[in-house]
Every structure is written in C-alpha cells, then in structure tokens.
C-alpha cells in the first residue's frame, strides 16, 4: 500500500513558466524524495523593477515512506 501527500509551493523565474516549474521541482527534490507528479494550479506574470517575472503555483505529489 502507498500513501501520497500533496504540498503546495510557488516558484518564479525571469525566463518562462516552464523554467519556474523546473526550478520549483528541482528545489523541492532537494528535501523531498519520491516526487511523482506536479500540477500547475495557477500562473501569473509580474513586472518587478521593469523586468517580467513568471510565477507558478504548483501542487506536488510524493509518496510517503
């Protein structure tokens, strides 16, 4: 039997939504093992100091040990 948990996080990137997702997953994988999926719950674009910033809200699913 497996039990999964879902956490929510927000990640940003000056490059793209895809890069924000990748960075969020890479950072989460530093402390979370067995990540199975990520769901993009929302996307936003901000302008900070004259530069565009892409932001994603992720729900990450991982299996508990």
mmCIF file of the N, C-alpha and C atoms, coordinates in Angstrom:
data_MODEL
# 
_entry.id   MODEL 
# 
loop_
_atom_site.group_PDB 
_atom_site.id 
_atom_site.type_symbol 
_atom_site.label_atom_id 
_atom_site.label_alt_id 
_atom_site.label_comp_id 
_atom_site.label_asym_id 
_atom_site.label_entity_id 
_atom_site.label_seq_id 
_atom_site.pdbx_PDB_ins_code 
_atom_site.Cartn_x 
_atom_site.Cartn_y 
_atom_site.Cartn_z 
_atom_site.occupancy 
_atom_site.B_iso_or_equiv 
_atom_site.pdbx_formal_charge 
_atom_site.auth_seq_id 
_atom_site.auth_comp_id 
_atom_site.auth_asym_id 
_atom_site.auth_atom_id 
_atom_site.pdbx_PDB_model_num 
ATOM 1   N N  . UNK A 1 1  ? 0.834  -1.173 0.000   1.00 0.00 ? 1  UNK A N  1 
ATOM 2   C CA . UNK A 1 1  ? 0.000  0.000  0.000   1.00 0.00 ? 1  UNK A CA 1 
ATOM 3   C C  . UNK A 1 1  ? 0.883  1.241  0.000   1.00 0.00 ? 1  UNK A C  1 
ATOM 4   N N  . UNK A 1 2  ? 0.498  2.242  -0.755  1.00 0.00 ? 2  UNK A N  1 
ATOM 5   C CA . UNK A 1 2  ? 1.214  3.514  -0.798  1.00 0.00 ? 2  UNK A CA 1 
ATOM 6   C C  . UNK A 1 2  ? 0.308  4.630  -0.309  1.00 0.00 ? 2  UNK A C  1 
ATOM 7   N N  . UNK A 1 3  ? 0.916  5.583  0.354   1.00 0.00 ? 3  UNK A N  1 
ATOM 8   C CA . UNK A 1 3  ? 0.205  6.779  0.783   1.00 0.00 ? 3  UNK A CA 1 
ATOM 9   C C  . UNK A 1 3  ? 0.943  7.972  0.206   1.00 0.00 ? 3  UNK A C  1 
ATOM 10  N N  . UNK A 1 4  ? 0.203  8.862  -0.446  1.00 0.00 ? 4  UNK A N  1 
ATOM 11  C CA . UNK A 1 4  ? 0.814  10.035 -1.068  1.00 0.00 ? 4  UNK A CA 1 
ATOM 12  C C  . UNK A 1 4  ? 0.394  11.300 -0.328  1.00 0.00 ? 4  UNK A C  1 
ATOM 13  N N  . UNK A 1 5  ? 1.239  12.298 -0.421  1.00 0.00 ? 5  UNK A N  1 
ATOM 14  C CA . UNK A 1 5  ? 0.964  13.597 0.177   1.00 0.00 ? 5  UNK A CA 1 
ATOM 15  C C  . UNK A 1 5  ? 1.114  14.653 -0.904  1.00 0.00 ? 5  UNK A C  1 
ATOM 16  N N  . UNK A 1 6  ? 0.333  15.718 -0.792  1.00 0.00 ? 6  UNK A N  1 
ATOM 17  C CA . UNK A 1 6  ? 0.404  16.827 -1.740  1.00 0.00 ? 6  UNK A CA 1 
ATOM 18  C C  . UNK A 1 6  ? 0.789  18.085 -0.970  1.00 0.00 ? 6  UNK A C  1 
ATOM 19  N N  . UNK A 1 7  ? 1.802  18.780 -1.480  1.00 0.00 ? 7  UNK A N  1 
ATOM 20  C CA . UNK A 1 7  ? 2.186  20.074 -0.911  1.00 0.00 ? 7  UNK A CA 1 
ATOM 21  C C  . UNK A 1 7  ? 2.011  21.142 -1.985  1.00 0.00 ? 7  UNK A C  1 
ATOM 22  N N  . UNK A 1 8  ? 1.894  22.374 -1.550  1.00 0.00 ? 8  UNK A N  1 
ATOM 23  C CA . UNK A 1 8  ? 1.774  23.491 -2.480  1.00 0.00 ? 8  UNK A CA 1 
ATOM 24  C C  . UNK A 1 8  ? 2.991  24.390 -2.338  1.00 0.00 ? 8  UNK A C  1 
ATOM 25  N N  . UNK A 1 9  ? 3.477  24.880 -3.470  1.00 0.00 ? 9  UNK A N  1 
ATOM 26  C CA . UNK A 1 9  ? 4.574  25.844 -3.438  1.00 0.00 ? 9  UNK A CA 1 
ATOM 27  C C  . UNK A 1 9  ? 4.448  26.805 -4.608  1.00 0.00 ? 9  UNK A C  1 
ATOM 28  N N  . UNK A 1 10 ? 5.149  27.903 -4.501  1.00 0.00 ? 10 UNK A N  1 
ATOM 29  C CA . UNK A 1 10 ? 5.178  28.920 -5.547  1.00 0.00 ? 10 UNK A CA 1 
ATOM 30  C C  . UNK A 1 10 ? 6.618  29.098 -5.985  1.00 0.00 ? 10 UNK A C  1 
ATOM 31  N N  . UNK A 1 11 ? 6.829  29.145 -7.302  1.00 0.00 ? 11 UNK A N  1 
ATOM 32  C CA . UNK A 1 11 ? 8.174  29.317 -7.849  1.00 0.00 ? 11 UNK A CA 1 
ATOM 33  C C  . UNK A 1 11 ? 8.145  30.423 -8.901  1.00 0.00 ? 11 UNK A C  1 
ATOM 34  N N  . UNK A 1 12 ? 9.265  31.124 -9.035  1.00 0.00 ? 12 UNK A N  1 
ATOM 35  C CA . UNK A 1 12 ? 9.356  32.214 -10.006 1.00 0.00 ? 12 UNK A CA 1 
ATOM 36  C C  . UNK A 1 12 ? 10.579 32.043 -10.898 1.00 0.00 ? 12 UNK A C  1 
ATOM 37  N N  . UNK A 1 13 ? 10.510 32.705 -12.050 1.00 0.00 ? 13 UNK A N  1 
ATOM 38  C CA . UNK A 1 13 ? 11.632 32.698 -12.984 1.00 0.00 ? 13 UNK A CA 1 
ATOM 39  C C  . UNK A 1 13 ? 11.535 33.937 -13.871 1.00 0.00 ? 13 UNK A C  1 
ATOM 40  N N  . UNK A 1 14 ? 12.673 34.517 -14.231 1.00 0.00 ? 14 UNK A N  1 
ATOM 41  C CA . UNK A 1 14 ? 12.655 35.625 -15.184 1.00 0.00 ? 14 UNK A CA 1 
ATOM 42  C C  . UNK A 1 14 ? 12.579 35.129 -16.635 1.00 0.00 ? 14 UNK A C  1 
ATOM 43  N N  . UNK A 1 15 ? 12.688 33.802 -16.822 1.00 0.00 ? 15 UNK A N  1 
ATOM 44  C CA . UNK A 1 15 ? 12.763 33.221 -18.173 1.00 0.00 ? 15 UNK A CA 1 
ATOM 45  C C  . UNK A 1 15 ? 11.401 32.820 -18.733 1.00 0.00 ? 15 UNK A C  1 
ATOM 46  N N  . UNK A 1 16 ? 10.675 31.936 -17.990 1.00 0.00 ? 16 UNK A N  1 
ATOM 47  C CA . UNK A 1 16 ? 9.424  31.396 -18.518 1.00 0.00 ? 16 UNK A CA 1 
ATOM 48  C C  . UNK A 1 16 ? 8.665  30.648 -17.424 1.00 0.00 ? 16 UNK A C  1 
ATOM 49  N N  . UNK A 1 17 ? 7.396  30.306 -17.720 1.00 0.00 ? 17 UNK A N  1 
ATOM 50  C CA . UNK A 1 17 ? 6.620  29.468 -16.812 1.00 0.00 ? 17 UNK A CA 1 
ATOM 51  C C  . UNK A 1 17 ? 7.268  28.088 -16.685 1.00 0.00 ? 17 UNK A C  1 
ATOM 52  N N  . UNK A 1 18 ? 7.729  27.552 -17.800 1.00 0.00 ? 18 UNK A N  1 
ATOM 53  C CA . UNK A 1 18 ? 8.369  26.237 -17.796 1.00 0.00 ? 18 UNK A CA 1 
ATOM 54  C C  . UNK A 1 18 ? 9.596  26.236 -16.887 1.00 0.00 ? 18 UNK A C  1 
ATOM 55  N N  . UNK A 1 19 ? 10.394 27.283 -16.962 1.00 0.00 ? 19 UNK A N  1 
ATOM 56  C CA . UNK A 1 19 ? 11.587 27.373 -16.119 1.00 0.00 ? 19 UNK A CA 1 
ATOM 57  C C  . UNK A 1 19 ? 11.203 27.502 -14.650 1.00 0.00 ? 19 UNK A C  1 
ATOM 58  N N  . UNK A 1 20 ? 10.143 28.234 -14.356 1.00 0.00 ? 20 UNK A N  1 
ATOM 59  C CA . UNK A 1 20 ? 9.677  28.356 -12.973 1.00 0.00 ? 20 UNK A CA 1 
ATOM 60  C C  . UNK A 1 20 ? 9.252  26.990 -12.436 1.00 0.00 ? 20 UNK A C  1 
ATOM 61  N N  . UNK A 1 21 ? 8.540  26.201 -13.256 1.00 0.00 ? 21 UNK A N  1 
ATOM 62  C CA . UNK A 1 21 ? 8.149  24.839 -12.849 1.00 0.00 ? 21 UNK A CA 1 
ATOM 63  C C  . UNK A 1 21 ? 9.380  23.987 -12.576 1.00 0.00 ? 21 UNK A C  1 
ATOM 64  N N  . UNK A 1 22 ? 10.335 24.037 -13.482 1.00 0.00 ? 22 UNK A N  1 
ATOM 65  C CA . UNK A 1 22 ? 11.547 23.228 -13.337 1.00 0.00 ? 22 UNK A CA 1 
ATOM 66  C C  . UNK A 1 22 ? 12.300 23.612 -12.071 1.00 0.00 ? 22 UNK A C  1 
ATOM 67  N N  . UNK A 1 23 ? 12.460 24.908 -11.838 1.00 0.00 ? 23 UNK A N  1 
ATOM 68  C CA . UNK A 1 23 ? 13.186 25.356 -10.644 1.00 0.00 ? 23 UNK A CA 1 
ATOM 69  C C  . UNK A 1 23 ? 12.459 24.961 -9.369  1.00 0.00 ? 23 UNK A C  1 
ATOM 70  N N  . UNK A 1 24 ? 11.133 25.064 -9.371  1.00 0.00 ? 24 UNK A N  1 
ATOM 71  C CA . UNK A 1 24 ? 10.352 24.667 -8.202  1.00 0.00 ? 24 UNK A CA 1 
ATOM 72  C C  . UNK A 1 24 ? 10.513 23.187 -7.893  1.00 0.00 ? 24 UNK A C  1 
ATOM 73  N N  . UNK A 1 25 ? 10.447 22.348 -8.934  1.00 0.00 ? 25 UNK A N  1 
ATOM 74  C CA . UNK A 1 25 ? 10.609 20.910 -8.742  1.00 0.00 ? 25 UNK A CA 1 
ATOM 75  C C  . UNK A 1 25 ? 12.030 20.547 -8.318  1.00 0.00 ? 25 UNK A C  1 
ATOM 76  N N  . UNK A 1 26 ? 13.018 21.204 -8.901  1.00 0.00 ? 26 UNK A N  1 
ATOM 77  C CA . UNK A 1 26 ? 14.407 20.927 -8.516  1.00 0.00 ? 26 UNK A CA 1 
ATOM 78  C C  . UNK A 1 26 ? 14.649 21.286 -7.058  1.00 0.00 ? 26 UNK A C  1 
ATOM 79  N N  . UNK A 1 27 ? 14.133 22.428 -6.628  1.00 0.00 ? 27 UNK A N  1 
ATOM 80  C CA . UNK A 1 27 ? 14.319 22.845 -5.240  1.00 0.00 ? 27 UNK A CA 1 
ATOM 81  C C  . UNK A 1 27 ? 13.592 21.901 -4.283  1.00 0.00 ? 27 UNK A C  1 
ATOM 82  N N  . UNK A 1 28 ? 12.362 21.517 -4.626  1.00 0.00 ? 28 UNK A N  1 
ATOM 83  C CA . UNK A 1 28 ? 11.597 20.607 -3.775  1.00 0.00 ? 28 UNK A CA 1 
ATOM 84  C C  . UNK A 1 28 ? 12.291 19.253 -3.661  1.00 0.00 ? 28 UNK A C  1 
ATOM 85  N N  . UNK A 1 29 ? 12.896 18.791 -4.747  1.00 0.00 ? 29 UNK A N  1 
ATOM 86  C CA . UNK A 1 29 ? 13.541 17.474 -4.738  1.00 0.00 ? 29 UNK A CA 1 
ATOM 87  C C  . UNK A 1 29 ? 14.808 17.442 -3.884  1.00 0.00 ? 29 UNK A C  1 
ATOM 88  N N  . UNK A 1 30 ? 15.291 18.597 -3.439  1.00 0.00 ? 30 UNK A N  1 
ATOM 89  C CA . UNK A 1 30 ? 16.442 18.624 -2.539  1.00 0.00 ? 30 UNK A CA 1 
ATOM 90  C C  . UNK A 1 30 ? 16.094 18.049 -1.167  1.00 0.00 ? 30 UNK A C  1 
ATOM 91  N N  . UNK A 1 31 ? 14.823 18.178 -0.767  1.00 0.00 ? 31 UNK A N  1 
ATOM 92  C CA . UNK A 1 31 ? 14.421 17.704 0.561   1.00 0.00 ? 31 UNK A CA 1 
ATOM 93  C C  . UNK A 1 31 ? 13.277 16.694 0.529   1.00 0.00 ? 31 UNK A C  1 
ATOM 94  N N  . UNK A 1 32 ? 12.658 16.490 -0.625  1.00 0.00 ? 32 UNK A N  1 
ATOM 95  C CA . UNK A 1 32 ? 11.538 15.555 -0.739  1.00 0.00 ? 32 UNK A CA 1 
ATOM 96  C C  . UNK A 1 32 ? 11.934 14.432 -1.698  1.00 0.00 ? 32 UNK A C  1 
ATOM 97  N N  . UNK A 1 33 ? 11.748 13.196 -1.242  1.00 0.00 ? 33 UNK A N  1 
ATOM 98  C CA . UNK A 1 33 ? 12.041 12.041 -2.096  1.00 0.00 ? 33 UNK A CA 1 
ATOM 99  C C  . UNK A 1 33 ? 10.761 11.514 -2.729  1.00 0.00 ? 33 UNK A C  1 
ATOM 100 N N  . UNK A 1 34 ? 10.909 10.795 -3.811  1.00 0.00 ? 34 UNK A N  1 
ATOM 101 C CA . UNK A 1 34 ? 9.828  10.073 -4.489  1.00 0.00 ? 34 UNK A CA 1 
ATOM 102 C C  . UNK A 1 34 ? 8.702  10.987 -4.978  1.00 0.00 ? 34 UNK A C  1 
ATOM 103 N N  . UNK A 1 35 ? 9.080  12.129 -5.574  1.00 0.00 ? 35 UNK A N  1 
ATOM 104 C CA . UNK A 1 35 ? 8.089  13.006 -6.199  1.00 0.00 ? 35 UNK A CA 1 
ATOM 105 C C  . UNK A 1 35 ? 7.500  12.276 -7.397  1.00 0.00 ? 35 UNK A C  1 
ATOM 106 N N  . UNK A 1 36 ? 6.185  12.234 -7.468  1.00 0.00 ? 36 UNK A N  1 
ATOM 107 C CA . UNK A 1 36 ? 5.505  11.503 -8.531  1.00 0.00 ? 36 UNK A CA 1 
ATOM 108 C C  . UNK A 1 36 ? 4.870  12.404 -9.573  1.00 0.00 ? 36 UNK A C  1 
ATOM 109 N N  . UNK A 1 37 ? 4.393  13.596 -9.164  1.00 0.00 ? 37 UNK A N  1 
ATOM 110 C CA . UNK A 1 37 ? 3.683  14.448 -10.114 1.00 0.00 ? 37 UNK A CA 1 
ATOM 111 C C  . UNK A 1 37 ? 3.681  15.890 -9.616  1.00 0.00 ? 37 UNK A C  1 
ATOM 112 N N  . UNK A 1 38 ? 3.442  16.785 -10.544 1.00 0.00 ? 38 UNK A N  1 
ATOM 113 C CA . UNK A 1 38 ? 3.257  18.197 -10.204 1.00 0.00 ? 38 UNK A CA 1 
ATOM 114 C C  . UNK A 1 38 ? 2.106  18.731 -11.050 1.00 0.00 ? 38 UNK A C  1 
ATOM 115 N N  . UNK A 1 39 ? 1.253  19.493 -10.430 1.00 0.00 ? 39 UNK A N  1 
ATOM 116 C CA . UNK A 1 39 ? 0.102  20.073 -11.101 1.00 0.00 ? 39 UNK A CA 1 
ATOM 117 C C  . UNK A 1 39 ? 0.210  21.588 -10.988 1.00 0.00 ? 39 UNK A C  1 
ATOM 118 N N  . UNK A 1 40 ? 0.101  22.276 -12.112 1.00 0.00 ? 40 UNK A N  1 
ATOM 119 C CA . UNK A 1 40 ? 0.150  23.736 -12.110 1.00 0.00 ? 40 UNK A CA 1 
ATOM 120 C C  . UNK A 1 40 ? -1.237 24.232 -11.725 1.00 0.00 ? 40 UNK A C  1 
ATOM 121 N N  . UNK A 1 41 ? -1.316 24.830 -10.552 1.00 0.00 ? 41 UNK A N  1 
ATOM 122 C CA . UNK A 1 41 ? -2.586 25.309 -10.011 1.00 0.00 ? 41 UNK A CA 1 
ATOM 123 C C  . UNK A 1 41 ? -2.895 26.735 -10.464 1.00 0.00 ? 41 UNK A C  1 
ATOM 124 N N  . UNK A 1 42 ? -1.875 27.462 -10.919 1.00 0.00 ? 42 UNK A N  1 
ATOM 125 C CA . UNK A 1 42 ? -2.081 28.827 -11.386 1.00 0.00 ? 42 UNK A CA 1 
ATOM 126 C C  . UNK A 1 42 ? -0.796 29.418 -11.919 1.00 0.00 ? 42 UNK A C  1 
ATOM 127 N N  . UNK A 1 43 ? -0.953 30.447 -12.741 1.00 0.00 ? 43 UNK A N  1 
ATOM 128 C CA . UNK A 1 43 ? 0.189  31.154 -13.323 1.00 0.00 ? 43 UNK A CA 1 
ATOM 129 C C  . UNK A 1 43 ? -0.074 32.654 -13.246 1.00 0.00 ? 43 UNK A C  1 
ATOM 130 N N  . UNK A 1 44 ? 0.988  33.398 -13.029 1.00 0.00 ? 44 UNK A N  1 
ATOM 131 C CA . UNK A 1 44 ? 0.886  34.854 -13.002 1.00 0.00 ? 44 UNK A CA 1 
ATOM 132 C C  . UNK A 1 44 ? 2.147  35.456 -13.602 1.00 0.00 ? 44 UNK A C  1 
ATOM 133 N N  . UNK A 1 45 ? 2.004  36.646 -14.115 1.00 0.00 ? 45 UNK A N  1 
ATOM 134 C CA . UNK A 1 45 ? 3.151  37.401 -14.621 1.00 0.00 ? 45 UNK A CA 1 
ATOM 135 C C  . UNK A 1 45 ? 3.177  38.724 -13.872 1.00 0.00 ? 45 UNK A C  1 
ATOM 136 N N  . UNK A 1 46 ? 4.356  39.068 -13.355 1.00 0.00 ? 46 UNK A N  1 
ATOM 137 C CA . UNK A 1 46 ? 4.556  40.321 -12.639 1.00 0.00 ? 46 UNK A CA 1 
ATOM 138 C C  . UNK A 1 46 ? 5.622  41.141 -13.343 1.00 0.00 ? 46 UNK A C  1 
ATOM 139 N N  . UNK A 1 47 ? 5.609  42.418 -13.079 1.00 0.00 ? 47 UNK A N  1 
ATOM 140 C CA . UNK A 1 47 ? 6.697  43.279 -13.524 1.00 0.00 ? 47 UNK A CA 1 
ATOM 141 C C  . UNK A 1 47 ? 7.375  43.805 -12.264 1.00 0.00 ? 47 UNK A C  1 
ATOM 142 N N  . UNK A 1 48 ? 8.653  43.479 -12.116 1.00 0.00 ? 48 UNK A N  1 
ATOM 143 C CA . UNK A 1 48 ? 9.428  43.903 -10.953 1.00 0.00 ? 48 UNK A CA 1 
ATOM 144 C C  . UNK A 1 48 ? 10.671 44.636 -11.447 1.00 0.00 ? 48 UNK A C  1 
ATOM 145 N N  . UNK A 1 49 ? 10.814 45.882 -11.054 1.00 0.00 ? 49 UNK A N  1 
ATOM 146 C CA . UNK A 1 49 ? 11.954 46.706 -11.474 1.00 0.00 ? 49 UNK A CA 1 
ATOM 147 C C  . UNK A 1 49 ? 12.080 46.756 -12.993 1.00 0.00 ? 49 UNK A C  1 
ATOM 148 N N  . UNK A 1 50 ? 10.942 46.797 -13.675 1.00 0.00 ? 50 UNK A N  1 
ATOM 149 C CA . UNK A 1 50 ? 10.937 46.897 -15.127 1.00 0.00 ? 50 UNK A CA 1 
ATOM 150 C C  . UNK A 1 50 ? 11.156 45.588 -15.864 1.00 0.00 ? 50 UNK A C  1 
ATOM 151 N N  . UNK A 1 51 ? 11.273 44.468 -15.139 1.00 0.00 ? 51 UNK A N  1 
ATOM 152 C CA . UNK A 1 51 ? 11.501 43.163 -15.774 1.00 0.00 ? 51 UNK A CA 1 
ATOM 153 C C  . UNK A 1 51 ? 10.298 42.247 -15.521 1.00 0.00 ? 51 UNK A C  1 
ATOM 154 N N  . UNK A 1 52 ? 9.998  41.404 -16.488 1.00 0.00 ? 52 UNK A N  1 
ATOM 155 C CA . UNK A 1 52 ? 8.907  40.442 -16.362 1.00 0.00 ? 52 UNK A CA 1 
ATOM 156 C C  . UNK A 1 52 ? 9.356  39.270 -15.493 1.00 0.00 ? 52 UNK A C  1 
ATOM 157 N N  . UNK A 1 53 ? 8.478  38.850 -14.573 1.00 0.00 ? 53 UNK A N  1 
ATOM 158 C CA . UNK A 1 53 ? 8.742  37.696 -13.711 1.00 0.00 ? 53 UNK A CA 1 
ATOM 159 C C  . UNK A 1 53 ? 7.567  36.734 -13.864 1.00 0.00 ? 53 UNK A C  1 
ATOM 160 N N  . UNK A 1 54 ? 7.882  35.485 -14.203 1.00 0.00 ? 54 UNK A N  1 
ATOM 161 C CA . UNK A 1 54 ? 6.866  34.449 -14.359 1.00 0.00 ? 54 UNK A CA 1 
ATOM 162 C C  . UNK A 1 54 ? 6.739  33.695 -13.043 1.00 0.00 ? 54 UNK A C  1 
ATOM 163 N N  . UNK A 1 55 ? 5.498  33.471 -12.598 1.00 0.00 ? 55 UNK A N  1 
ATOM 164 C CA . UNK A 1 55 ? 5.278  32.784 -11.329 1.00 0.00 ? 55 UNK A CA 1 
ATOM 165 C C  . UNK A 1 55 ? 4.272  31.654 -11.539 1.00 0.00 ? 55 UNK A C  1 
ATOM 166 N N  . UNK A 1 56 ? 4.560  30.495 -10.946 1.00 0.00 ? 56 UNK A N  1 
ATOM 167 C CA . UNK A 1 56 ? 3.645  29.363 -10.997 1.00 0.00 ? 56 UNK A CA 1 
ATOM 168 C C  . UNK A 1 56 ? 3.335  28.887 -9.577  1.00 0.00 ? 56 UNK A C  1 
ATOM 169 N N  . UNK A 1 57 ? 2.122  28.432 -9.401  1.00 0.00 ? 57 UNK A N  1 
ATOM 170 C CA . UNK A 1 57 ? 1.698  27.812 -8.148  1.00 0.00 ? 57 UNK A CA 1 
ATOM 171 C C  . UNK A 1 57 ? 1.572  26.325 -8.439  1.00 0.00 ? 57 UNK A C  1 
ATOM 172 N N  . UNK A 1 58 ? 2.376  25.520 -7.744  1.00 0.00 ? 58 UNK A N  1 
ATOM 173 C CA . UNK A 1 58 ? 2.436  24.082 -8.002  1.00 0.00 ? 58 UNK A CA 1 
ATOM 174 C C  . UNK A 1 58 ? 1.864  23.275 -6.844  1.00 0.00 ? 58 UNK A C  1 
ATOM 175 N N  . UNK A 1 59 ? 1.227  22.167 -7.188  1.00 0.00 ? 59 UNK A N  1 
ATOM 176 C CA . UNK A 1 59 ? 0.857  21.148 -6.207  1.00 0.00 ? 59 UNK A CA 1 
ATOM 177 C C  . UNK A 1 59 ? 1.703  19.930 -6.557  1.00 0.00 ? 59 UNK A C  1 
ATOM 178 N N  . UNK A 1 60 ? 2.541  19.525 -5.615  1.00 0.00 ? 60 UNK A N  1 
ATOM 179 C CA . UNK A 1 60 ? 3.485  18.434 -5.844  1.00 0.00 ? 60 UNK A CA 1 
ATOM 180 C C  . UNK A 1 60 ? 3.059  17.215 -5.031  1.00 0.00 ? 60 UNK A C  1 
ATOM 181 N N  . UNK A 1 61 ? 2.968  16.074 -5.709  1.00 0.00 ? 61 UNK A N  1 
ATOM 182 C CA . UNK A 1 61 ? 2.576  14.819 -5.071  1.00 0.00 ? 61 UNK A CA 1 
ATOM 183 C C  . UNK A 1 61 ? 3.810  13.935 -4.900  1.00 0.00 ? 61 UNK A C  1 
ATOM 184 N N  . UNK A 1 62 ? 3.956  13.394 -3.676  1.00 0.00 ? 62 UNK A N  1 
ATOM 185 C CA . UNK A 1 62 ? 5.050  12.460 -3.419  1.00 0.00 ? 62 UNK A CA 1 
ATOM 186 C C  . UNK A 1 62 ? 4.555  11.348 -2.502  1.00 0.00 ? 62 UNK A C  1 
ATOM 187 N N  . UNK A 1 63 ? 5.225  10.206 -2.569  1.00 0.00 ? 63 UNK A N  1 
ATOM 188 C CA . UNK A 1 63 ? 4.831  9.036  -1.781  1.00 0.00 ? 63 UNK A CA 1 
ATOM 189 C C  . UNK A 1 63 ? 5.558  9.069  -0.435  1.00 0.00 ? 63 UNK A C  1 
ATOM 190 N N  . UNK A 1 64 ? 4.806  8.842  0.627   1.00 0.00 ? 64 UNK A N  1 
ATOM 191 C CA . UNK A 1 64 ? 5.397  8.794  1.961   1.00 0.00 ? 64 UNK A CA 1 
ATOM 192 C C  . UNK A 1 64 ? 6.075  7.453  2.179   1.00 0.00 ? 64 UNK A C  1 
ATOM 193 N N  . UNK A 1 65 ? 7.178  7.484  2.914   1.00 0.00 ? 65 UNK A N  1 
ATOM 194 C CA . UNK A 1 65 ? 7.916  6.244  3.203   1.00 0.00 ? 65 UNK A CA 1 
ATOM 195 C C  . UNK A 1 65 ? 7.275  5.506  4.356   1.00 0.00 ? 65 UNK A C  1 
# 
